Amino acid sequence: MDEIIDRLKKVRKGAMFIIEAPSGTGKGTVAKELLKADPNIKFSVSVTTRQPREGEVEGVDYYFVTDEQYNEFLAQDAFYEHVDSQYGPRYGTLRSEVDSFINVGQDVLFDMDWAGARQMKAKAKDDVVTIYLLPPSIKELRRRLVNRGTDSPEVIEKRMGIILDKISHWDEFDYVIVNVNLQETVTKIQKIISGERMKRVRQVGLKGFVKELVKEASE
Ligand code: 5GP
């Protein structure tokens, strides 16, 4: 029996979990908690042309590249999806961060905007699960952005200015959570992940398993 369970585990197809939220909604913290709690989820490290913020680590938070290096990735068709952000910097997801993992049953978590999520859905519909986090209030969101202390007042104003536009895409996502309490949000997403892992399309080993069940019945 153990052997069967092991085999079923191995042949599961990983899912791509995309979490999106307006700046300051706590998306980064939620992602960190999810990764810490589950070694079967790998974070897809994006490429960006923006400067690292204090505390951000190359290859962990992002691959920080120049415009020239970014153009090279584009020329090599190395991106699964990419967008030029409204703030100026460019962002992209490398194919190498994704395919080799989901094919061996490893789930991949993405921090990307709605435009990227849309591209991923178009390319890999069955493999992609999208989750949108809404802030409990706009006032609270501004307070969190200011307290984070990582952006200049001009950047905060810019971010606030496009928040409403970002929020208008909430209904393109599979799941929507109002992030009132960090731990509750993490628990809700963990439940989503458990359910998604059990979907028939992800359990690619089931076909062979059922075949064997049928064979066994005729023995
Ligand atoms: P930040 O510069 O604050 O880290 O991210 C700014 C925005 O870019 C966020 O909405 C973030 O989710 C998005 N982002 C980060 N990486 C990617 C990516 O690889 N692709 C896309 N489409 N968006 C990304």
Boltz pocket constraint, residues with backbone or C-beta under 6 A from the ligand:
constraints:
  - pocket:
      binder: B
      contacts: [[A, 19], [A, 20], [A, 21], [A, 46], [A, 47], [A, 50], [A, 81], [A, 82], [A, 83], [A, 85], [A, 91], [A, 92], [A, 93], [A, 111], [A, 112], [A, 113], [A, 115], [A, 116], [A, 117]]
      max_distance: 6.0
